[in-house]
Amino acid sequence: MQRTLLLALGTFAIFAVVSLIMIRFMPGPMKNSDYLVVGSVSTLAALAALFLVLISTTMKARDVFFKKRKKK
């Protein structure tokens, strides 16, 4: 429970930080499409960070994405 909460809060924090940075540095006046881009990039960064954290902590195997087949 605590690990899940920590992952969720960390992901939200990354989303918020990336959003604030992009809103701060994008030239104004901003349109609706600019906010769509900010949200999309922030979501991508947050999900990428969550993916990397889960792969590096949960999956300790050497080859996470490949499984060797048994030879017949």
Backbone torsions as a table, in degrees:
resi	resn	phi	psi	omega
1	MET	NA	-46.5	-178.2
2	GLN	-67.3	-36.9	179.5
3	ARG	-66.6	-41.0	179.1
4	THR	-64.9	-42.8	178.6
5	LEU	-63.4	-41.5	178.8
6	LEU	-64.8	-41.3	177.0
7	LEU	-64.0	-41.3	179.8
8	ALA	-66.1	-44.4	179.2
9	LEU	-65.9	-38.9	177.6
10	GLY	-65.1	-41.7	177.9
11	THR	-64.4	-42.5	177.7
12	PHE	-64.7	-38.5	178.8
13	ALA	-63.9	-41.8	177.6
14	ILE	-63.7	-42.6	177.2
15	PHE	-58.5	-46.5	-177.6
16	ALA	-65.9	-42.6	-178.3
17	VAL	-65.2	-45.9	179.7
18	VAL	-64.1	-40.1	178.2
19	SER	-61.8	-46.8	-179.3
20	LEU	-63.9	-41.1	179.0
21	ILE	-63.6	-44.2	-178.3
22	MET	-68.8	-39.3	178.4
23	ILE	-65.8	-36.8	-179.3
24	ARG	-66.0	-39.8	-172.7
25	PHE	-98.6	-5.8	176.5
26	MET	-79.3	138.2	-178.8
27	PRO	-70.5	145.1	-179.6
28	GLY	-97.7	170.3	-7.8
29	PRO	-73.8	141.1	-176.3
30	MET	-89.0	143.1	176.6
31	LYS	-99.2	175.9	177.4
32	ASN	-62.5	-35.1	-179.7
33	SER	-68.1	-29.7	176.3
34	ASP	-65.9	-40.9	177.3
35	TYR	-66.9	-33.3	175.8
36	LEU	-64.2	-41.6	178.0
37	VAL	-64.8	-44.0	179.3
38	VAL	-60.0	-46.0	179.2
39	GLY	-65.0	-38.7	-179.9
40	SER	-67.2	-44.9	179.9
41	VAL	-67.3	-38.4	178.5
42	SER	-65.0	-41.3	177.7
43	THR	-64.6	-42.2	178.4
44	LEU	-61.6	-43.8	180.0
45	ALA	-65.5	-41.9	-179.6
46	ALA	-66.2	-43.2	179.5
47	LEU	-69.3	-35.6	176.4
48	ALA	-64.9	-42.3	178.2
49	ALA	-64.7	-42.3	177.9
50	LEU	-62.4	-42.9	178.3
51	PHE	-60.8	-47.3	-179.1
52	LEU	-64.2	-38.9	178.4
53	VAL	-66.3	-43.7	179.4
54	LEU	-65.6	-40.2	179.0
55	ILE	-67.2	-40.2	-176.1
56	SER	-77.9	-22.9	-177.9
57	THR	-103.1	-41.1	-175.1
58	THR	-82.9	-48.1	-176.4
59	MET	-92.7	100.7	-178.7
60	LYS	-90.6	-2.7	-179.0
61	ALA	-68.1	157.4	-178.3
62	ARG	-71.1	-45.0	179.6
63	ASP	-112.2	95.1	-175.7
64	VAL	-73.2	-38.0	-171.9
65	PHE	-96.1	-4.8	-177.5
66	PHE	-126.7	135.8	175.7
67	LYS	-119.7	135.9	177.4
68	LYS	-82.5	136.2	177.6
69	ARG	-84.1	148.9	176.4
70	LYS	-72.7	136.4	177.9
71	LYS	-79.1	138.7	-179.6
72	LYS	-92.5	NA	NA
